[in-house]
Amino acid sequence: MKILFRRFLQDTNGVAALEYGIQAALIAVAIIPSVTFLGQQLSSTFRKVSSSIAVANTQS
């Protein structure tokens, strides 16, 4: 049992996976607000274009 516990403490195979998981979480935390902001800006731009087209259609 003592040998098994010692091997468990020395095993580092799961550490890399944990590090990759943490990195992925940090990247997601950075990407989500950026995409939200970009979506809001695109929505605003499309609203402006749509209203400009509507005004142009009523003037012709």
VENDACOR-V648881 format. One record per backbone hydrogen bond with DSSP energy under -0.5 kcal/mol. CO is the residue of the C=O (numbers start at 1). NH is the residue of the N-H. If there is no record, write none. Layout:
<<CO & NH> <CO & NH>>
//
This chain:
<<1 & 5> <2 & 6> <3 & 7> <4 & 8> <5 & 9> <6 & 10> <7 & 11> <12 & 15> <12 & 16> <13 & 17> <14 & 18> <15 & 19> <16 & 20> <17 & 21> <18 & 22> <19 & 23> <20 & 24> <21 & 25> <22 & 26> <23 & 27> <24 & 28> <25 & 29> <26 & 30> <27 & 31> <28 & 32> <29 & 33> <30 & 34> <31 & 35> <32 & 36> <33 & 37> <34 & 38> <35 & 39> <36 & 40> <37 & 41> <38 & 42> <39 & 43> <40 & 44> <41 & 45> <42 & 46> <43 & 47> <44 & 48> <45 & 49> <46 & 50> <47 & 51> <48 & 52> <49 & 53> <50 & 54> <51 & 55> <52 & 56> <53 & 57> <54 & 58> <55 & 59> <56 & 60>>
//
